[in-house]
Amino acid sequence: MEKDGCFLTTKVSQNNYLISLYEIYGFYVESTYDCVQMKTVRVEPVLSSNVLELYPPAKQLQFLN
């Protein structure tokens, strides 16, 4: 993710998880970081543009076609 991905935005879930959205190779990917355990617990592709509505509106993102 760090080498070829582009960080877009982030959000906090349940005060314990930092969920970051990246664009990589024309796709969106979410990375979930557990702040208590201090480790990445999940990296998943975004399969629907609806997930973008869950992020702060500070950045206007468009789902890649």
C-alpha angles and dihedrals in degrees: 000000000000095000103046104008129092118220111229110171145323142218137190121238125196089346088275106071130064110203115195128191120216136178115220130167091346095309135098119238130187120213118196118204121192106220093195096052091032095225141105109261102178142016115185138167116246108241099182134043088222090081089069089069089065093064126083112277093231090103120045105221128185124204111246116243 
